[in-house]
Amino acid sequence: MGGPRRMSSALLLPFALLSLPPVGAFNITAYREEVESSLRLVHAVATGATGALCVTHRYGRLRAPLHAARWDAARARADLAANMLHQLGLENAEVLTAVSQSLVMGASSTERAVGARAIALQPDGVVQGSIAWQRYGAGEPIAIPSPPMDKPPDPEYPWYVSAYQTEELRSSKFMPSPPGAAMGGWWTYPYYSCESERWLLSYTAPVSKVRGLNGVVSLDIDISNLEINQCETDDDENDNQIYSFHGTHKCPNETTYCIYKPNREMNARHAGWARGSYICKCRPGYYSIHHPEGFNGSLVEVAFQEYEEGGLDNWSEPYECIKCQPGCETCSGPEPCLATYNWPFRISLLTISVCCAVLTVSLTCYTRHHRRVKVFRVASPVFLSITLLGCAIMYLEMAAIFPVLDRYFCIATKWTRHLGFCITYTALLMKTWRVSLTYRVKSAHKLKLTDKQLLQWMAPILLIMLVYLGTWTLSSPPDAEVITDDLGLKFKQCTYNWWDHSLAIGEILFLLWGVRVCYRVRHAESLYNEARLISIAIYNIFTVNSLMIAFHLLILPRAGPDIKYLLGFIRTQLSTSTTVLLVFLPKVMRVVRGTGDTWDSRARARGVPASSSLNGIGLVPDEPPDLYQENEELKEEVQKLAAQIEFMKIVQMEMNNRHLRPRPGGYFSSQTPAPHSPVHTNSQEGTDWAGPV
């Protein structure tokens, strides 16, 4: 029959301290010393070293409380027996025999006791009458010698204390009772009986004085099947373990932890009653080369006992585990777990990238300084500066991925990569799109798209990118995750999730649109060949991004941190540096050679129209007239005027030519009133043609 729910060990510890001798304030250290003394007794019994104990004493008492609620049925029988003796009296030997024998009889193991006794005491503590029973296994109980008559019981009995020593039977031999427990007696501490060679727990219930006699009813419970678990445990509901020994292992807590390993040998006496029934296992992040499976708890206990008896202070050193290399959650040796960073190599690549960013900013200043030179002026200095700004931001990505990555560096990586891409290639595609629109116009009127109009188209694209990156950073900021390379070494890489995938898809669609625009202007002629160079830059970035995706996902998915840094450097140089060289190197070379204000002679020889040569924006207002770049509106007016003059010549020739006979009522009849328009249809009836026949 199971007992009620027990209290936790932490709550019972203060009550266990109550059993210590009153030396002022209760001391937890004294309690620990008592438990250690009990462990030594357990070890002596387990190893058969009971000679000194059993020669001078008959009992070895522990100072380790345990949960006794599982034997509440037997305890209730003892309380009932004490109450019956109080009712029936203590002077009748048959009553003592019957009552004591009933204690070792029961329907279940939790109700049966292995020993019982009933004693009647005179007022001076001398035994008036007594009877004792003992039972082994499932056999019938047998009577055993009881405390002799006409003398007080032996004070060594664990279950007895003289009434002359205390007003009650309660003494330091008994465990503190749980709070709120309704018991008529007290449980003793566990003890070892040399006579019966087993671990026992006794319950003693006093019999109130009746007709001048006091009495004691006691029963013994065999607890040899209990276990001693010295490891920390949260399983305070395990009735088969003595909670006082929980947490008394000697494993070095800094590097090891305790694993309970009960002794399951069938031929071992009191298999669970053994000190050191545990293994000191290395904690995660620590290892032991010579003892990978852990240290034997028995050896650790012996080493600790020698230390207490005056041994070396570093007794635990042989049982300490060694810390793993940095980054290793678990390990079996000193092998590294983190990938090493080749810092000189990374610094050299970072230096090149920073120099490129500085040169890009310098090129921006150079473009601003020479903005009135034709080679820069016809290419929109504003968009050229925006392009260089985006390239400088993309170069800074190499600084963001340079150190060991964390959340903040990952955020900087996403911003520099995507925002720089958006600024650079949006500016280039806006210029190319303007050329495409101008090139495809077939009407007589010219299509004008100024820089201001293009900036108005470009602003929403940049705003969408800023909103997306800001939302990404605030709602789900990218963080660094630990991945492994081909050698199993760990390093950190920025996470890739649906935010990255969505943005990558958007950029691919944007580049596909750019490829389409560039394809449509492939035959367009422009001064300085800028449209074609921008198209090559767009094709290049699309190709480079596709190849790098293939490298990262298919060819080198488990590359180390230095290889990934090198791939990022190559991608930046092939995309950003190539774009800068294609768009700006020809312009700078013309300025250096002094031909920046000279029109491209090859384009002029092919008759390139002004709308294409100037990217659709025309000459600036302060440009002097040029034979080859006149205003298209003036050309259209001249063409219209020439057509009208030719029409009037034909009309006058027909009217004054006598060799032509006009039709009656015709347009060229002399009698016809002067028409107000060439399509006048009213004529006078009866008018004859006076010309020659």
C-alpha positions as CSV (number, residue, x, y, z in Angstrom):
1,M,0.0,0.0,0.0
2,G,1.5,3.3,-1.1
3,G,1.9,6.1,1.4
4,P,0.7,9.7,0.9
5,R,2.6,12.2,-1.2
6,R,5.9,13.1,0.5
7,M,7.5,16.4,1.1
8,S,10.5,17.4,-1.0
9,S,14.0,16.9,0.4
10,A,14.6,20.6,0.6
11,L,11.6,21.0,3.0
12,L,12.5,18.0,5.1
13,L,16.1,19.2,5.6
14,P,15.2,21.6,8.4
15,F,13.4,18.9,10.3
16,A,16.4,16.6,9.8
17,L,18.6,19.3,11.4
18,L,16.3,19.2,14.5
19,S,17.8,15.8,15.3
20,L,21.3,17.3,15.8
21,P,22.6,18.0,19.3
22,P,21.5,21.4,20.5
23,V,24.7,23.5,20.2
24,G,23.1,26.9,19.7
25,A,22.1,27.7,16.2
26,F,21.4,24.7,13.9
27,N,24.3,24.2,11.6
28,I,24.1,22.8,8.1
29,T,27.8,21.9,8.3
30,A,27.2,19.6,11.2
31,Y,24.4,17.9,9.4
32,R,26.7,17.3,6.4
33,E,29.3,15.8,8.7
34,E,26.7,13.4,10.1
35,V,25.7,12.4,6.6
36,E,29.4,11.8,5.7
37,S,29.8,9.7,8.9
38,S,26.8,7.7,7.8
39,L,28.3,7.1,4.4
40,R,31.4,5.7,5.9
41,L,29.3,3.3,7.9
42,V,27.5,2.3,4.7
43,H,30.8,1.7,3.0
44,A,32.1,-0.4,5.9
45,V,29.0,-2.6,5.8
46,A,29.1,-2.9,2.0
47,T,32.8,-4.0,2.0
48,G,32.3,-6.3,5.0
49,A,34.6,-4.3,7.3
50,T,32.2,-4.5,10.2
51,G,34.6,-6.2,12.7
52,A,35.2,-3.1,14.8
53,L,31.6,-2.2,14.7
54,C,30.1,-5.5,15.6
55,V,32.7,-6.4,18.2
56,T,32.1,-3.4,20.4
57,H,28.5,-2.6,19.4
58,R,25.5,-4.5,18.1
59,Y,24.0,-1.7,16.0
60,G,25.4,0.9,13.6
61,R,23.1,3.9,13.5
62,L,22.9,6.3,10.6
63,R,22.1,10.0,11.0
64,A,20.3,10.2,7.7
65,P,16.5,10.7,7.7
66,L,14.4,9.0,5.1
67,H,10.8,9.0,4.0
68,A,8.8,6.5,6.1
69,A,5.3,7.1,4.6
70,R,5.4,3.9,2.6
71,W,5.2,1.9,5.8
72,D,2.2,3.8,7.2
73,A,0.2,0.6,7.3
74,A,2.6,-1.1,9.6
75,R,2.9,2.1,11.7
76,A,-0.9,2.2,12.1
77,R,-0.9,-1.4,13.3
78,A,1.7,-0.4,16.0
79,D,-0.4,2.6,17.1
80,L,-3.4,0.3,17.3
81,A,-1.4,-2.3,19.3
82,A,-0.3,0.4,21.8
83,N,-3.9,1.6,22.2
84,M,-5.1,-2.0,22.8
85,L,-2.5,-2.6,25.5
86,H,-3.6,0.6,27.1
87,Q,-7.1,-0.7,27.1
88,L,-6.4,-4.3,28.1
89,G,-3.5,-3.7,30.5
90,L,0.2,-4.6,30.5
91,E,0.3,-7.2,33.2
92,N,-1.1,-10.1,31.2
93,A,1.6,-12.0,29.3
94,E,-0.8,-13.5,26.9
95,V,-2.0,-10.1,25.8
96,L,1.6,-9.0,25.2
97,T,2.2,-12.1,23.1
98,A,-0.9,-11.7,21.0
99,V,-0.4,-8.0,20.4
100,S,3.3,-8.3,19.5
101,Q,2.8,-11.3,17.2
102,S,0.1,-9.5,15.3
103,L,2.7,-6.9,14.3
104,V,4.7,-9.4,12.3
105,M,1.6,-10.7,10.6
106,G,0.1,-8.9,7.7
107,A,-1.5,-9.3,4.2
108,S,1.2,-7.3,2.4
109,S,4.9,-6.6,2.7
110,T,4.2,-3.0,3.7
111,E,2.1,-4.2,6.6
112,R,4.3,-7.0,7.8
113,A,7.3,-6.3,10.0
114,V,10.4,-8.4,10.3
115,G,10.6,-8.0,14.0
116,A,8.3,-6.8,16.8
117,R,8.3,-6.6,20.6
118,A,6.0,-5.5,23.5
119,I,7.5,-4.6,26.8
120,A,5.9,-3.8,30.2
121,L,8.0,-1.6,32.5
122,Q,7.7,-0.9,36.1
123,P,7.8,2.7,37.4
124,D,11.5,2.4,38.0
125,G,12.2,1.3,34.4
126,V,12.7,-2.4,35.2
127,V,11.2,-4.9,32.8
128,Q,8.0,-6.4,34.1
129,G,7.3,-8.5,31.1
130,S,8.4,-8.7,27.4
131,I,7.9,-10.7,24.3
132,A,9.8,-10.4,20.9
133,W,9.3,-11.9,17.5
134,Q,11.4,-12.1,14.4
135,R,10.7,-13.3,10.9
136,Y,13.0,-14.1,7.9
137,G,11.6,-14.0,4.4
138,A,8.2,-15.5,4.0
139,G,8.5,-17.9,6.9
140,E,6.5,-17.9,10.1
141,P,7.6,-15.6,12.9
142,I,9.6,-17.1,15.7
143,A,10.0,-15.9,19.2
144,I,13.5,-14.6,20.1
145,P,15.1,-13.6,23.3
146,S,13.5,-10.4,24.7
147,P,14.9,-7.9,27.1
148,P,15.6,-9.8,30.3
149,M,13.3,-9.5,33.3
150,D,14.0,-7.5,36.5
151,K,16.5,-5.1,34.8
152,P,16.2,-2.1,32.6
153,P,16.4,-2.6,28.8
154,D,19.8,-2.1,27.2
155,P,20.2,1.6,26.3
156,E,22.0,0.5,23.1
157,Y,18.7,-0.6,21.6
158,P,18.0,1.9,18.8
159,W,14.2,1.7,19.4
160,Y,14.3,2.4,23.2
161,V,15.2,5.2,25.5
162,S,14.9,5.2,29.2
163,A,12.1,7.1,30.8
164,Y,14.6,8.4,33.4
165,Q,16.7,10.1,30.7
166,T,13.8,12.0,29.2
167,E,10.3,12.7,30.1
168,E,9.2,11.1,26.9
169,L,10.5,8.3,24.8
170,R,11.5,10.8,22.1
171,S,15.3,11.2,21.9
172,S,18.0,11.8,19.4
173,K,17.6,8.2,18.3
174,F,14.4,9.1,16.5
175,M,13.9,11.0,13.3
176,P,12.0,14.2,13.3
177,S,8.3,13.6,12.4
178,P,7.0,15.3,9.3
179,P,4.8,18.3,10.1
180,G,1.1,17.5,10.5
181,A,1.8,13.8,10.8
182,A,-0.8,12.0,13.1
183,M,1.4,9.4,14.7
184,G,1.4,7.9,18.2
185,G,5.1,7.2,18.2
186,W,8.3,7.8,16.3
187,W,10.5,6.3,13.6
188,T,14.1,5.6,14.4
189,Y,17.0,6.5,12.1
190,P,18.1,3.7,9.8
191,Y,20.5,1.3,11.5
192,Y,22.5,-1.8,10.8
193,S,21.9,-4.9,13.0
194,C,24.9,-7.0,13.4
195,E,22.8,-9.8,14.8
196,S,20.4,-10.1,11.9
197,E,22.9,-8.6,9.3
198,R,20.5,-6.3,7.7
199,W,19.5,-2.7,7.6
200,L,16.4,-1.9,9.8
201,L,14.1,0.9,10.5
202,S,12.1,0.7,13.8
203,Y,8.9,2.3,14.9
204,T,8.3,2.8,18.6
205,A,4.9,3.6,20.1
206,P,4.7,4.3,23.9
207,V,1.8,2.8,25.9
208,S,0.3,5.3,28.4
209,K,0.6,4.4,32.0
210,V,-2.0,2.0,33.2
211,R,-2.3,0.5,36.7
212,G,1.2,1.6,37.5
213,L,2.9,0.1,34.4
214,N,4.4,1.8,31.4
215,G,4.8,0.0,28.1
216,V,6.6,0.1,24.7
217,V,5.4,-1.4,21.4
218,S,8.1,-1.6,18.7
219,L,8.4,-3.1,15.2
220,D,11.2,-3.4,12.8
221,I,11.1,-2.8,9.0
222,D,13.7,-4.4,6.7
223,I,15.0,-1.6,4.5
224,S,17.9,-3.5,2.9
225,N,16.3,-3.1,-0.5
226,L,16.6,0.7,-0.4
227,E,19.1,2.5,-2.6
228,I,21.6,5.2,-1.8
229,N,21.7,7.7,-4.6
230,Q,24.3,10.4,-4.0
231,C,23.6,12.3,-7.2
232,E,21.4,15.4,-7.4
233,T,17.9,14.4,-8.4
234,D,14.5,16.1,-8.8
235,D,12.7,12.9,-8.3
236,D,11.8,13.4,-4.6
237,E,8.9,11.0,-5.1
238,N,11.2,8.0,-5.3
239,D,10.4,6.1,-2.0
240,N,13.1,3.6,-2.7
241,Q,15.9,6.1,-2.1
242,I,17.1,7.8,1.0
243,Y,16.7,11.5,0.3
244,S,19.4,12.5,2.8
245,F,22.1,11.2,0.6
246,H,21.0,13.1,-2.5
247,G,23.7,15.6,-3.6
248,T,26.5,14.0,-1.4
249,H,28.6,12.9,-4.4
250,K,32.2,14.0,-4.7
251,C,32.3,14.8,-8.4
252,P,34.0,18.1,-9.2
253,N,31.0,20.1,-10.1
254,E,32.9,22.6,-12.3
255,T,33.8,20.0,-14.9
256,T,31.8,16.9,-14.2
257,Y,28.3,15.8,-13.1
258,C,27.0,12.8,-11.3
259,I,25.1,9.9,-12.9
260,Y,23.6,7.3,-10.6
261,K,24.6,3.8,-11.4
262,P,23.0,1.4,-8.9
263,N,24.7,-1.9,-8.1
264,R,22.6,-4.6,-9.8
265,E,24.7,-7.6,-8.9
266,M,22.5,-10.4,-7.6
267,N,25.1,-11.9,-5.3
268,A,25.8,-8.6,-3.6
269,R,24.4,-8.2,-0.1
270,H,22.4,-5.0,0.3
271,A,23.0,-4.2,-3.3
272,G,21.7,-0.6,-3.1
273,W,23.6,0.2,0.1
274,A,26.9,1.2,-1.3
275,R,28.9,4.4,-1.2
276,G,30.0,5.7,-4.6
277,S,27.3,4.1,-6.7
278,Y,27.7,6.7,-9.4
279,I,29.9,7.9,-12.3
280,C,31.4,11.3,-12.6
281,K,30.7,12.2,-16.3
282,C,32.4,15.1,-18.0
283,R,30.1,18.0,-18.5
284,P,29.3,19.3,-22.0
285,G,32.3,21.2,-23.2
286,Y,34.8,19.1,-21.2
287,Y,36.5,15.8,-22.0
288,S,38.8,13.2,-20.5
289,I,41.2,11.3,-22.7
290,H,41.8,8.4,-20.3
291,H,38.3,8.1,-18.9
292,P,35.9,9.0,-21.7
293,E,33.1,7.0,-20.0
294,G,33.5,8.8,-16.7
295,F,35.2,8.3,-13.3
296,N,34.2,5.6,-10.9
297,G,32.4,7.1,-7.9
298,S,33.9,4.6,-5.5
299,L,37.4,5.8,-6.3
300,V,36.4,9.4,-6.0
301,E,34.9,8.7,-2.6
302,V,38.1,7.0,-1.4
303,A,40.2,10.0,-2.6
304,F,37.9,12.4,-0.8
305,Q,38.1,10.4,2.4
306,E,41.9,10.4,2.2
307,Y,41.7,14.2,1.7
308,E,39.6,14.6,4.8
309,E,42.0,12.4,6.8
310,G,44.9,14.7,6.0
311,G,45.7,14.1,2.4
312,L,46.6,16.4,-0.4
313,D,44.5,19.5,-1.2
314,N,44.4,18.7,-4.9
315,W,42.7,15.3,-4.4
316,S,40.2,16.1,-7.2
317,E,42.8,16.9,-9.9
318,P,42.9,13.3,-11.3
319,Y,39.1,13.4,-11.6
320,E,38.8,16.7,-13.3
321,C,37.9,16.9,-17.0
322,I,39.7,19.2,-19.4
323,K,37.9,22.1,-21.1
324,C,37.2,21.6,-24.8
325,Q,38.6,24.0,-27.4
326,P,36.5,27.2,-27.8
327,G,33.3,26.6,-29.6
328,C,33.0,22.9,-28.8
329,E,29.7,22.0,-27.2
330,T,31.0,18.4,-26.8
331,C,34.3,16.9,-27.6
332,S,36.4,13.8,-27.0
333,G,39.8,15.4,-27.3
334,P,41.8,18.6,-27.8
335,E,40.8,18.9,-31.4
336,P,39.6,22.4,-32.4
337,C,35.9,23.0,-33.2
338,L,36.1,26.5,-34.6
339,A,37.4,27.4,-38.0
340,T,40.4,29.6,-38.0
341,Y,40.4,33.0,-39.7
342,N,43.4,34.0,-41.8
343,W,43.4,37.6,-40.6
344,P,46.4,38.8,-42.8
345,F,44.6,37.5,-45.9
346,R,41.3,39.1,-44.9
347,I,43.0,42.4,-44.0
348,S,44.6,42.5,-47.4
349,L,41.2,42.0,-49.2
350,L,39.6,44.5,-46.9
351,T,42.3,47.1,-47.6
352,I,41.7,46.7,-51.4
353,S,38.0,47.1,-50.9
354,V,38.4,50.2,-48.7
355,C,40.8,51.7,-51.2
356,C,38.3,51.1,-54.0
357,A,35.6,52.8,-51.9
358,V,37.9,55.8,-51.3
359,L,38.7,56.0,-55.0
360,T,35.0,55.9,-55.8
361,V,34.3,58.8,-53.5
362,S,37.3,60.6,-55.1
363,L,35.8,59.9,-58.6
364,T,32.6,61.5,-57.4
365,C,34.5,64.6,-56.6
366,Y,36.3,64.4,-59.9
367,T,32.9,64.1,-61.8
368,R,31.5,67.0,-59.9
369,H,34.6,69.1,-60.7
370,H,34.4,68.3,-64.5
371,R,30.6,68.4,-64.7
372,R,30.7,71.1,-67.5
373,V,32.9,68.9,-69.7
374,K,30.7,67.5,-72.5
375,V,31.7,63.9,-71.8
376,F,30.2,64.2,-68.3
377,R,27.5,66.8,-69.1
378,V,25.7,64.7,-71.7
379,A,25.8,61.7,-69.3
380,S,23.9,63.5,-66.5
381,P,26.4,64.3,-63.7
382,V,23.7,63.8,-61.1
383,F,23.1,60.2,-62.1
384,L,26.8,59.6,-62.4
385,S,27.3,60.8,-58.8
386,I,24.4,58.6,-57.6
387,T,25.9,55.6,-59.3
388,L,29.3,56.2,-57.6
389,L,27.6,56.6,-54.2
390,G,25.9,53.2,-54.6
391,C,29.2,51.6,-55.7
392,A,30.9,53.0,-52.5
393,I,28.2,51.5,-50.4
394,M,28.6,48.1,-52.0
395,Y,32.4,48.2,-51.4
396,L,31.6,48.7,-47.7
397,E,30.0,45.2,-47.6
398,M,33.5,43.8,-47.3
399,A,34.0,45.7,-44.0
400,A,30.6,44.4,-42.7
401,I,31.5,40.7,-43.3
402,F,35.2,41.1,-42.2
403,P,35.0,40.2,-38.4
404,V,33.4,37.3,-36.7
405,L,29.7,37.9,-37.5
406,D,27.0,38.8,-35.1
407,R,23.6,40.4,-35.4
408,Y,24.8,43.9,-35.9
409,F,27.3,43.0,-38.6
410,C,24.7,40.9,-40.4
411,I,22.3,43.9,-40.4
412,A,25.1,46.0,-41.9
413,T,25.8,43.3,-44.4
414,K,22.2,43.3,-45.7
415,W,22.0,47.0,-45.9
416,T,25.2,47.7,-47.7
417,R,24.7,44.9,-50.2
418,H,21.1,45.5,-51.2
419,L,20.9,49.3,-50.7
420,G,24.1,49.8,-52.7
421,F,22.8,47.5,-55.4
422,C,19.5,49.4,-55.6
423,I,21.1,52.8,-55.8
424,T,23.8,51.9,-58.4
425,Y,21.8,49.9,-60.9
426,T,18.6,51.9,-60.6
427,A,20.5,55.0,-61.6
428,L,22.1,53.2,-64.6
429,L,18.8,51.7,-65.7
430,M,17.0,55.0,-65.5
431,K,19.5,56.4,-67.9
432,T,19.2,53.4,-70.2
433,W,15.4,53.5,-70.0
434,R,15.4,57.1,-71.1
435,V,17.5,56.2,-74.1
436,S,15.1,53.3,-74.8
437,L,12.1,55.6,-74.7
438,T,13.7,58.3,-76.9
439,Y,15.0,55.7,-79.4
440,R,11.6,54.2,-79.9
441,V,9.8,57.5,-80.5
442,K,8.5,57.6,-84.2
443,S,6.4,60.8,-84.1
444,A,7.6,64.1,-85.4
445,H,7.6,65.5,-81.8
446,K,10.6,64.9,-79.6
447,L,10.2,63.1,-76.2
448,K,11.9,64.9,-73.4
449,L,12.8,63.3,-70.1
450,T,14.9,65.5,-67.8
451,D,17.0,64.4,-64.9
452,K,14.4,65.7,-62.5
453,Q,11.7,63.5,-64.1
454,L,13.9,60.5,-63.9
455,L,14.7,61.2,-60.2
456,Q,11.0,61.3,-59.6
457,W,10.7,57.8,-61.1
458,M,13.8,56.6,-59.2
459,A,12.6,57.9,-55.7
460,P,9.8,55.3,-55.3
461,I,12.1,52.4,-56.1
462,L,14.6,53.6,-53.4
463,L,11.8,54.2,-51.0
464,I,10.5,50.6,-51.4
465,M,14.0,49.3,-50.7
466,L,14.3,51.4,-47.6
467,V,10.9,50.4,-46.3
468,Y,11.7,46.7,-46.9
469,L,15.1,46.8,-45.2
470,G,13.8,48.9,-42.3
471,T,10.9,46.5,-41.7
472,W,13.3,43.5,-42.0
473,T,15.6,45.1,-39.4
474,L,12.9,46.0,-36.9
475,S,10.7,42.9,-37.1
476,S,13.1,40.1,-37.7
477,P,16.7,41.3,-37.7
478,P,19.1,38.9,-39.4
479,D,21.4,37.1,-37.0
480,A,24.5,35.0,-37.2
481,E,24.1,31.2,-37.2
482,V,26.7,28.6,-36.6
483,I,27.5,26.4,-39.6
484,T,30.3,23.9,-40.3
485,D,32.7,23.6,-43.2
486,D,34.0,20.6,-45.0
487,L,36.2,19.7,-42.0
488,G,33.4,20.0,-39.5
489,L,34.8,23.2,-38.1
490,K,32.2,25.8,-37.0
491,F,32.0,29.4,-37.9
492,K,29.2,32.0,-38.0
493,Q,27.3,33.1,-41.1
494,C,24.4,35.4,-41.5
495,T,21.1,33.6,-41.7
496,Y,19.2,33.3,-44.9
497,N,15.4,33.1,-44.7
498,W,12.4,34.2,-46.7
499,W,13.3,37.8,-46.3
500,D,16.5,37.2,-48.2
501,H,14.8,34.9,-50.8
502,S,12.0,37.5,-51.4
503,L,14.5,40.3,-51.9
504,A,16.7,38.1,-54.1
505,I,13.7,37.3,-56.3
506,G,12.8,41.0,-56.6
507,E,16.4,41.9,-57.6
508,I,16.5,39.2,-60.2
509,L,13.2,40.5,-61.7
510,F,14.7,44.0,-61.6
511,L,17.8,42.8,-63.5
512,L,15.7,40.9,-66.0
513,W,13.8,44.1,-66.7
514,G,17.2,45.8,-67.1
515,V,18.4,43.2,-69.5
516,R,15.3,43.7,-71.5
517,V,15.8,47.5,-71.6
518,C,19.4,47.0,-72.6
519,Y,18.4,44.6,-75.3
520,R,16.0,47.1,-76.8
521,V,18.6,49.8,-77.1
522,R,21.3,47.4,-78.5
523,H,21.1,49.2,-81.9
524,A,20.8,52.7,-80.6
525,E,23.7,55.0,-81.4
526,S,24.9,57.5,-78.8
527,L,27.8,59.8,-78.4
528,Y,30.7,58.3,-76.4
529,N,28.9,54.9,-76.7
530,E,27.6,55.2,-73.2
531,A,24.3,53.3,-73.6
532,R,26.2,50.2,-74.9
533,L,28.7,50.4,-72.0
534,I,25.9,50.6,-69.4
535,S,24.2,47.6,-71.1
536,I,27.4,45.6,-70.7
537,A,27.5,46.6,-67.0
538,I,23.9,45.3,-66.6
539,Y,24.7,42.1,-68.3
540,N,27.8,41.7,-66.2
541,I,26.1,42.1,-62.8
542,F,23.4,39.7,-63.8
543,T,25.9,37.1,-64.9
544,V,28.1,37.6,-61.8
545,N,25.2,37.3,-59.4
546,S,24.0,34.1,-61.1
547,L,27.5,32.6,-60.9
548,M,28.0,33.5,-57.3
549,I,24.6,31.9,-56.3
550,A,25.8,28.7,-58.1
551,F,29.1,28.8,-56.2
552,H,27.5,29.3,-52.8
553,L,24.7,26.8,-53.2
554,L,26.1,24.1,-55.6
555,I,29.9,24.2,-56.0
556,L,31.1,25.4,-52.5
557,P,28.2,25.1,-50.1
558,R,30.5,24.1,-47.2
559,A,33.4,26.4,-47.8
560,G,35.3,27.9,-44.9
561,P,35.0,31.5,-43.7
562,D,38.1,32.7,-45.7
563,I,36.9,31.1,-48.9
564,K,33.5,32.7,-48.4
565,Y,35.2,36.1,-47.8
566,L,37.2,35.6,-51.0
567,L,34.1,34.8,-52.9
568,G,32.5,38.0,-51.6
569,F,35.5,40.0,-52.6
570,I,35.5,38.5,-56.1
571,R,31.8,39.2,-56.5
572,T,32.3,42.8,-55.4
573,Q,35.2,43.4,-57.8
574,L,33.6,41.6,-60.8
575,S,30.3,43.6,-60.3
576,T,31.1,46.9,-58.7
577,S,34.6,47.5,-60.0
578,T,33.7,46.4,-63.5
579,T,30.7,48.8,-63.5
580,V,32.9,51.7,-62.5
581,L,35.5,50.9,-65.1
582,L,33.0,50.5,-67.9
583,V,31.0,53.7,-67.2
584,F,33.7,56.1,-66.0
585,L,37.1,54.9,-67.3
586,P,36.4,56.1,-71.0
587,K,35.2,59.5,-69.7
588,V,38.2,60.0,-67.5
589,M,40.5,59.0,-70.3
590,R,38.9,61.5,-72.6
591,V,39.4,64.2,-70.0
592,V,43.0,63.2,-69.4
593,R,43.7,63.3,-73.2
594,G,41.9,66.6,-73.5
595,T,39.1,65.4,-75.8
596,G,36.3,65.6,-73.2
597,D,34.6,68.5,-75.1
598,T,34.9,66.8,-78.6
599,W,32.0,64.9,-80.1
600,D,32.4,61.4,-81.1
601,S,33.4,61.6,-84.8
602,R,32.2,58.0,-85.6
603,A,28.7,58.6,-84.2
604,R,28.6,62.0,-86.0
605,A,29.6,60.3,-89.3
606,R,26.8,57.8,-88.9
607,G,24.3,60.6,-88.4
608,V,23.4,60.0,-84.9
609,P,20.3,62.1,-83.9
610,A,20.5,64.5,-81.0
611,S,17.8,62.6,-79.1
612,S,20.0,59.5,-78.8
613,S,23.4,61.1,-78.6
614,L,22.3,63.2,-75.6
615,N,20.2,60.5,-73.9
616,G,17.1,62.4,-74.7
617,I,17.8,65.5,-72.7
618,G,19.1,67.8,-75.4
619,L,21.8,70.4,-75.0
620,V,21.9,72.5,-71.9
621,P,20.7,76.1,-72.3
622,D,24.1,77.7,-72.4
623,E,25.4,75.5,-75.2
624,P,26.4,77.5,-78.3
625,P,24.7,76.5,-81.6
626,D,26.1,73.5,-83.4
627,L,25.6,72.5,-87.0
628,Y,25.1,68.8,-86.1
629,Q,23.1,69.2,-83.0
630,E,20.4,71.9,-84.0
631,N,17.1,72.1,-82.3
632,E,14.7,69.4,-83.6
633,E,11.7,71.6,-83.3
634,L,13.3,74.2,-85.7
635,K,14.0,71.4,-88.1
636,E,10.3,70.3,-88.0
637,E,9.1,73.9,-88.7
638,V,11.5,74.3,-91.6
639,Q,10.3,71.0,-93.1
640,K,6.6,72.1,-92.8
641,L,7.4,75.5,-94.3
642,A,9.2,73.9,-97.2
643,A,6.2,71.6,-97.9
644,Q,3.9,74.6,-98.0
645,I,6.1,76.5,-100.4
646,E,6.2,73.5,-102.7
647,F,2.4,73.3,-102.6
648,M,2.0,76.9,-103.5
649,K,4.4,76.6,-106.4
650,I,2.3,73.8,-107.8
651,V,-0.9,75.8,-107.4
652,Q,0.5,79.0,-109.1
653,M,2.0,77.0,-112.0
654,E,-1.4,75.4,-112.8
655,M,-3.3,78.6,-112.5
656,N,-1.1,80.6,-114.9
657,N,-0.4,77.8,-117.4
658,R,-2.4,78.4,-120.6
659,H,-1.8,75.0,-121.9
660,L,-3.9,73.4,-119.2
661,R,-7.7,73.5,-119.6
662,P,-9.5,73.9,-116.3
663,R,-12.6,71.8,-115.5
664,P,-15.8,73.7,-115.1
665,G,-16.2,74.5,-111.5
666,G,-12.7,73.3,-110.9
667,Y,-10.3,74.6,-108.3
668,F,-8.2,76.5,-110.9
669,S,-11.2,78.2,-112.7
670,S,-10.6,81.9,-113.2
671,Q,-14.3,82.6,-112.4
672,T,-14.2,80.8,-109.2
673,P,-13.9,83.1,-106.2
674,A,-10.6,83.0,-104.4
675,P,-10.9,80.1,-102.0
676,H,-10.1,80.6,-98.4
677,S,-8.6,77.2,-98.1
678,P,-7.3,74.4,-100.5
679,V,-10.4,72.4,-99.7
680,H,-13.0,75.0,-100.6
681,T,-15.7,73.3,-102.6
682,N,-18.3,76.0,-103.4
683,S,-18.4,77.3,-107.0
684,Q,-20.7,79.4,-109.2
685,E,-23.1,77.7,-111.6
686,G,-22.8,78.5,-115.3
687,T,-19.3,79.7,-115.2
688,D,-17.4,78.9,-118.5
689,W,-13.8,78.1,-118.8
690,A,-12.1,80.9,-120.8
691,G,-8.9,79.1,-121.4
692,P,-7.7,77.5,-124.4
693,V,-9.2,74.2,-125.6
